[in-house]
Amino acid sequence: MSLPNLLPATTAFIQRAPRMLIGGDWVEATDGQTMPLHNPATGEVLCVVPRATPEDVDHAVLAARHAFDDSAWTRTRPRERQNLLWKLADLMQRDAELLAQLECLNNGKSAMVAQVMDVQLAIDFLRYMAGWATKIEGSTVDVSAPLMPNDQFHSFIRREAVGVVGAIVAWNFPLLLACWKLGPALATGCTVVLKPADETPLTALKLAELVLEAGYPEGVFNVVTGTGITAGSALTHNPLVDKLTFTGSTAVGKQIGKIAMDSMTRVTLELGGKSPTIVMADADLKTAAAGAASAIFFNQGQVCCAGSRLYVQRKHFDNVVADIAGIANAMKLGNGLDPSVEMGPLISARQQERVYGYIEKGRESGATIACGGEQFGPGFFIKPTVIVDVDQKHSLVQEEIFGPVLVAIPFDDEADALRMANDSPYGLGASIWSNDLASVHRMIPRIKSGSVWVNCHSALDPALPFGGYKMSGVGREMGYAAIEHYTELKSVLIKL
């Protein structure tokens, strides 16, 4: 298989023996089984990785448990945790091009975009979280203790690391999502077992190398590769895990949440979305069209908060849709190693079939394909697609497609736009395109989603919490909210 433009280090990493990191050791699966990874741009096998057994997962969790309970890691001071995160971020900066190429080969996305967005955002997030390591605070409380009126007390509240974290991440942003889990866990003093998505473990394995190089003690960070049904399930059910954090589909998130509740394991779930993009009549329409196109076609539409539902005020609907279709038709599709490519393939043949199935449902129900609507290979490509003449209750509007498919519907007034925007089981993100600040500020509190962007979409920052309402999840990633999710509160009352 010819892979042009690769760094020698990228080629060497792909060709290395299949290993995963457990307790500081690079190991095979206990039964020696492996599983193939495919290059989505070609459909060819890229390499193989271990297919972890439940026993492998249990060993990784036990290593994390020992590291949390009994190792020098438990005695690290905040400044040391801060400096280690900074060191890890610096190593990622050094190897940014390598990480981006691995992400491209394993996921299909543009290597150039991955380096300036996925990798850089992950680095920026780790540096942001490093700062929190020295700023985790408790508080003192002047208590009344009414049942002991004649006694004096000193009382305070501690914030402590939650313990062993089981982290399971999706395949659309493998490195970035891993760092969203790893950053607050390491800043607070937790230990981690990471189970990357079945399809995309390469950058997680490279991240594990960098964690060791940064100087973290053995067992603090472990990576097990394998299937969700085996390795993911074993991690979810392990009683030594104190917290589960999952990014992925709502269906799988529900299962993990139910399992976590059986053992009262702490849980954070960042799940699906069907985010609305609302274009008001007063918006800069050319800018809004370009923004709406980016909101759905970025990362091949494989974004949990992708702007997959477009609502445009009726009198401008046709023009905005035509502009987006023009942008879509002009996009260059191909291998992400080519820096001129604007859209890569979907992650797998299964995902290609699923997305194309939704397009076919639209055709069968009488919807109009304004552009795209085709699949091709080799590789797993879907042309960027815009669909109109669709009812609000259609599955194209109500269900997460997770591909480059935009459904566009006109609206009459602000109330109409809000009604349709909120008519969804999801509530992860939304964007409003308008220059009328009064209208914008009326709409923001009425939109039921965890993020609202104005005149932009999917604009993330490490300081802003990210997560969803309704079926889009429980808890938040990023910001100080993440620190809260990786710690427990302990109340202390001392009778003097």
C-alpha positions in Angstrom: 0.0 0.0 0.0 1.5 3.3 -1.1 1.1 6.2 1.4 2.7 9.3 0.0 3.9 12.3 2.0 4.2 10.4 5.3 6.9 11.2 7.8 9.2 8.3 8.4 8.0 8.3 12.1 4.4 7.9 10.9 5.4 4.9 8.7 7.4 3.3 11.6 4.5 3.7 14.0 2.0 2.0 11.7 4.5 -0.8 11.1 5.3 -1.5 14.7 4.2 -4.7 16.5 0.6 -4.5 17.8 0.8 -3.5 21.5 -1.3 -1.7 24.0 -0.2 0.0 27.3 -1.1 -1.6 30.6 0.7 -0.6 33.8 3.7 0.9 32.0 4.2 -2.2 29.8 3.5 -2.6 26.1 1.6 -5.8 25.8 -0.3 -8.0 23.4 -3.8 -9.3 24.1 -3.6 -12.2 26.5 -5.0 -14.6 23.8 -2.8 -13.0 21.1 -5.8 -11.8 19.0 -5.6 -8.7 16.9 -8.0 -6.7 14.8 -7.5 -4.8 11.5 -7.7 -1.0 11.1 -8.7 0.3 7.7 -7.7 3.5 5.9 -11.1 5.1 5.1 -9.7 6.8 2.0 -8.9 3.5 0.3 -10.7 0.8 2.2 -7.4 -1.1 2.6 -6.1 -2.5 5.8 -3.7 0.0 7.4 -2.3 -2.1 10.3 -3.5 -4.3 13.2 -3.8 -3.7 16.9 -4.5 -6.0 19.9 -8.1 -7.1 20.5 -8.2 -6.8 24.2 -9.9 -9.5 26.3 -11.9 -8.8 29.5 -8.9 -10.1 31.4 -6.7 -7.4 29.7 -9.2 -4.7 30.7 -9.2 -6.0 34.3 -5.4 -5.9 34.4 -5.5 -2.3 33.1 -8.0 -1.3 35.7 -6.0 -3.0 38.5 -2.9 -1.1 37.3 -4.8 2.1 37.5 -6.2 1.2 40.9 -2.7 0.5 42.3 -1.4 3.7 40.8 -4.2 5.7 42.5 -4.1 4.0 45.8 -0.5 3.0 46.4 2.0 4.8 44.1 3.9 8.0 44.2 1.2 9.5 42.0 -1.1 9.9 45.1 1.6 12.1 46.7 2.2 14.4 43.7 1.7 18.0 44.5 -0.5 20.3 42.3 2.6 22.0 40.8 4.0 18.6 39.8 0.7 17.6 38.1 0.6 21.0 36.4 4.2 20.6 35.1 3.6 17.1 33.8 0.6 18.2 31.8 2.6 21.0 30.4 5.4 18.5 29.5 2.8 16.3 27.8 1.4 19.2 25.8 4.9 20.2 24.7 5.6 16.7 23.5 2.4 16.7 21.5 3.4 20.1 20.0 6.7 18.5 19.0 4.9 15.6 17.3 2.0 17.5 16.0 2.5 16.6 12.4 2.9 12.9 13.2 -0.3 12.9 15.3 -2.2 14.6 12.5 -1.0 12.1 9.9 -2.1 9.2 12.2 -5.4 10.9 12.6 -5.8 11.3 8.9 -4.8 7.7 8.1 -7.0 6.2 10.8 -10.0 8.5 10.6 -10.0 9.9 7.0 -9.9 13.6 7.9 -7.6 16.1 6.3 -4.1 15.8 7.9 -3.6 19.6 7.4 -6.9 20.4 9.2 -6.2 17.8 11.9 -2.9 19.5 12.7 -4.2 23.0 13.0 -7.5 22.0 14.7 -7.7 18.6 16.3 -4.1 18.4 17.5 -3.8 22.1 18.4 -7.1 22.1 20.3 -6.0 19.1 22.2 -2.7 20.8 23.1 -4.4 24.0 24.1 -6.9 22.1 26.3 -4.2 20.2 28.2 -2.4 23.5 28.8 -5.6 25.0 30.1 -6.2 22.0 32.4 -2.7 22.2 33.7 -3.5 25.6 35.1 -6.4 24.1 37.1 -4.1 21.6 38.9 -2.9 24.4 41.2 -6.3 26.0 41.7 -8.5 23.2 43.0 -10.0 24.6 46.2 -12.1 23.6 49.1 -13.6 26.0 51.7 -14.1 26.6 55.4 -17.5 26.7 56.9 -18.7 28.3 60.2 -21.1 25.6 61.3 -23.9 25.9 63.8 -24.2 22.2 64.9 -27.4 22.8 66.8 -27.4 19.4 68.5 -24.1 20.3 70.2 -24.7 23.9 71.4 -21.9 24.0 73.9 -19.0 22.8 71.6 -16.7 24.6 69.2 -15.8 23.3 65.8 -13.5 23.7 62.9 -15.2 22.6 59.6 -14.0 22.6 56.0 -14.8 21.0 52.7 -12.2 19.2 50.6 -12.3 18.5 46.8 -10.6 15.2 46.1 -9.8 13.2 43.0 -12.6 10.8 42.2 -10.2 7.9 41.6 -9.9 5.4 38.6 -11.5 6.8 35.5 -12.7 4.5 32.7 -12.8 6.6 29.5 -14.5 5.5 26.3 -14.3 7.8 23.3 -15.8 8.0 19.8 -14.1 7.8 16.4 -14.8 11.2 15.0 -12.2 13.2 17.0 -10.1 10.4 18.5 -7.2 12.5 19.9 -9.1 15.5 21.0 -11.8 13.5 22.8 -9.1 11.4 24.6 -7.5 14.6 25.8 -10.9 16.0 27.0 -10.9 13.0 29.4 -7.3 12.8 30.2 -6.7 16.5 31.0 -9.0 16.9 34.0 -8.3 13.4 35.2 -4.5 14.1 35.4 -5.0 17.6 36.7 -7.0 16.4 39.6 -4.9 13.3 40.4 -7.0 10.5 39.0 -5.7 7.5 37.0 -7.2 6.5 33.6 -8.0 3.5 31.5 -8.8 4.7 28.0 -10.7 2.5 25.6 -10.5 4.3 22.2 -13.1 3.6 19.5 -12.8 0.3 17.7 -11.9 2.0 14.4 -9.5 4.7 15.6 -7.0 3.8 18.3 -3.8 5.0 16.7 -3.5 8.4 18.2 -4.5 7.1 21.6 -1.6 4.7 21.4 0.8 7.4 20.4 -0.6 9.6 23.2 0.3 6.7 25.6 3.9 6.8 24.4 4.1 10.5 25.1 2.5 10.1 28.6 5.3 7.8 29.5 8.0 10.1 27.9 6.6 13.0 29.9 7.4 11.1 33.1 4.0 9.9 34.4 4.3 6.9 36.8 3.4 3.5 35.5 -0.3 2.7 35.7 -1.5 6.3 35.7 -2.5 6.1 32.0 -3.5 2.8 30.3 -4.8 2.2 26.8 -6.7 -1.0 25.9 -7.6 -1.5 22.2 -10.4 -3.7 21.1 -14.1 -3.9 20.5 -16.8 -2.0 22.4 -18.8 -5.2 22.9 -15.9 -6.9 24.7 -13.3 -4.4 26.0 -15.8 -1.5 26.4 -18.3 -3.6 28.2 -15.6 -5.0 30.6 -14.5 -1.5 31.4 -18.0 -0.4 32.0 -18.8 -3.3 34.4 -15.5 -3.3 36.3 -16.3 -2.5 40.0 -12.9 -0.9 40.6 -13.7 2.0 38.2 -14.9 5.1 40.2 -16.0 7.1 37.2 -17.0 6.4 33.6 -16.8 9.1 31.0 -18.2 8.3 27.5 -18.4 10.2 24.2 -20.5 8.5 21.5 -24.0 7.6 20.5 -27.0 8.2 22.6 -28.0 4.5 22.4 -24.7 3.3 23.8 -24.6 6.1 26.3 -27.9 5.0 27.8 -26.6 1.5 28.3 -23.5 2.8 30.0 -25.5 5.1 32.2 -27.8 2.3 33.3 -24.8 0.0 34.2 -23.1 2.9 36.0 -26.2 3.5 38.2 -26.3 -0.2 39.3 -22.9 0.4 41.1 -23.3 4.1 41.6 -20.3 4.8 39.5 -19.9 8.5 38.6 -20.7 9.1 35.0 -20.4 11.8 32.3 -22.0 11.2 29.0 -21.5 13.4 25.9 -23.9 11.9 23.3 -25.6 12.7 20.0 -27.0 15.8 18.5 -29.2 17.2 15.8 -28.2 20.8 16.1 -30.2 23.6 14.4 -28.7 26.4 12.4 -31.2 29.4 12.4 -30.7 32.1 9.7 -32.8 35.2 10.5 -33.9 37.6 7.7 -31.5 40.4 9.0 -28.4 38.2 8.8 -25.5 38.7 6.4 -26.8 35.9 4.2 -23.6 35.1 2.3 -21.7 34.8 5.6 -24.6 32.7 7.0 -24.6 30.4 4.0 -20.8 29.8 4.3 -21.2 29.3 8.0 -24.0 26.8 7.6 -22.0 24.9 5.0 -19.1 24.7 7.4 -21.3 23.7 10.3 -22.5 20.5 8.5 -19.6 19.6 6.1 -16.7 20.1 8.5 -15.2 16.7 9.4 -17.5 15.1 6.8 -20.5 15.9 9.0 -19.2 13.5 11.6 -19.5 16.0 14.4 -21.9 15.5 17.4 -22.9 19.2 17.3 -22.9 19.5 13.5 -25.5 22.0 12.1 -27.5 19.3 10.4 -30.9 21.1 10.5 -31.0 24.4 8.7 -33.9 26.9 9.3 -34.0 30.0 7.1 -36.6 32.8 7.2 -38.9 32.0 4.3 -38.2 35.0 2.0 -34.5 34.2 1.9 -34.8 30.4 1.9 -34.2 29.6 -1.8 -31.2 31.9 -2.0 -29.4 30.6 1.1 -30.0 27.0 0.0 -28.6 27.8 -3.5 -25.5 29.3 -2.0 -24.9 26.3 0.3 -25.4 23.9 -2.6 -22.9 25.9 -4.6 -20.3 25.6 -1.9 -21.0 21.9 -1.6 -20.7 21.3 -5.3 -17.4 23.1 -5.4 -15.8 21.1 -2.6 -12.9 18.8 -3.5 -13.2 15.3 -2.0 -10.3 12.8 -1.7 -7.5 11.5 0.5 -6.8 13.7 3.5 -3.1 13.4 2.9 -3.6 15.8 0.0 -3.6 19.3 1.4 -6.0 20.6 -1.3 -8.7 18.2 -0.3 -11.7 19.8 1.5 -13.6 16.7 2.5 -12.4 13.2 3.2 -14.2 9.9 3.5 -16.6 8.7 6.2 -15.1 6.4 8.8 -16.2 3.1 7.4 -18.2 1.2 4.8 -20.9 0.7 7.5 -21.2 4.4 8.1 -21.2 5.1 4.4 -24.1 2.7 4.0 -26.0 4.2 6.9 -25.7 7.8 5.7 -26.6 6.9 2.2 -29.6 5.0 3.5 -31.0 8.2 5.0 -30.5 10.0 1.7 -32.5 7.2 0.0 -35.3 7.5 2.6 -35.5 11.2 1.6 -35.8 10.3 -2.1 -38.5 7.7 -1.4 -40.6 10.1 0.7 -40.6 12.8 -2.1 -37.9 15.1 -0.7 -35.8 17.1 -3.1 -32.0 16.5 -3.3 -30.7 20.0 -3.9 -27.1 18.8 -4.3 -25.0 15.7 -3.7 -26.8 12.5 -2.7 -24.2 10.2 -4.2 -21.7 7.7 -2.8 -18.5 6.6 -4.4 -15.2 4.8 -3.8 -12.6 3.4 -3.4 -12.9 4.5 0.1 -16.1 5.5 1.9 -17.2 8.7 0.3 -20.5 10.5 0.3 -20.9 13.8 -1.6 -22.0 16.8 0.5 -25.7 16.7 0.3 -28.5 19.3 0.9 -32.1 18.1 1.1 -35.3 20.2 1.0 -39.0 19.6 0.9 -38.9 17.6 4.1 -41.5 17.5 6.9 -40.3 18.5 10.4 -41.3 15.0 11.7 -39.4 13.1 9.1 -36.5 10.9 10.3 -34.1 13.0 8.3 -35.0 15.9 10.7 -35.4 14.0 13.9 -32.6 11.4 13.8 -28.8 11.9 13.9 -27.3 11.0 10.5 -23.7 11.7 11.3 -22.6 12.5 7.8 -22.5 15.4 5.3 -26.3 15.7 5.0 -28.1 19.0 5.6 -31.9 19.2 5.8 -33.2 22.7 5.1 -36.7 24.0 6.1 -38.1 27.5 5.9 -39.7 29.3 8.8 -42.0 32.4 9.1 -41.1 34.2 12.3 -39.0 33.9 15.5 -41.6 31.8 17.3 -41.8 29.4 14.4 -38.0 29.0 14.3 -37.8 28.4 18.1 -40.6 25.8 17.9 -38.8 23.8 15.2 -35.4 24.2 16.7 -36.6 22.7 20.0 -38.6 20.0 18.3 -35.9 17.4 18.7 -34.9 14.8 21.3 -31.4 16.3 21.3 -30.0 19.5 22.7 -26.3 19.7 22.2 -25.7 22.9 20.2 -27.4 25.5 18.1 -26.4 28.6 16.1 -28.3 31.8 15.4 -27.3 34.0 12.4 -28.5 37.5 13.0 -27.4 41.1 13.5 -30.5 42.0 15.7 -29.1 41.7 19.2 -32.6 42.1 20.8 -33.8 39.1 18.8 -30.7 37.1 19.6 -31.0 37.7 23.3 -34.7 36.8 23.3 -33.9 33.5 21.5 -30.8 32.3 23.5 -32.6 31.4 26.7 -35.5 29.7 24.8 -33.2 27.4 22.9 -32.9 24.1 24.7 -29.2 23.2 24.1 -26.0 23.2 26.0 -24.3 25.6 23.6 -25.6 28.5 21.5 -23.4 30.2 19.0 -24.2 33.5 17.4 -22.9 34.1 13.8 -20.6 31.1 14.1 -21.1 27.4 14.8 -19.1 24.7 16.7 -16.8 27.3 18.1 -15.2 25.7 21.1 -12.9 27.0 23.8 -11.2 25.1 26.7 -12.8 27.6 29.2 -16.4 27.0 28.0 -18.3 23.9 29.3 -19.5 21.6 26.5 -22.4 19.1 26.8 -26.0 18.7 26.1 -29.6 18.9 27.2 -32.1 16.1 26.8 -30.8 13.0 24.9 -27.5 14.8 24.2 -26.0 13.7 27.5 -25.3 14.2 31.2 -22.5 16.4 32.6 -20.0 18.7 30.8 -16.6 18.5 29.2 -14.1 21.4 29.4 -14.1 24.5 31.6 -14.1 24.3 35.4 -17.2 22.1 35.1 -14.8 19.2 34.0 -12.8 19.6 37.3 -16.0 19.2 39.2 -16.9 16.0 37.4 -13.5 14.4 38.2 -13.6 15.2 41.9 -15.7 14.4 45.0 -16.6 16.7 47.8 -15.7 15.7 51.4 -17.1 17.5 54.4 -14.9 17.6 57.5 -16.1 18.5 61.0 -13.6 18.7 63.9 -14.8 19.1 67.4 -12.2 21.3 69.2 
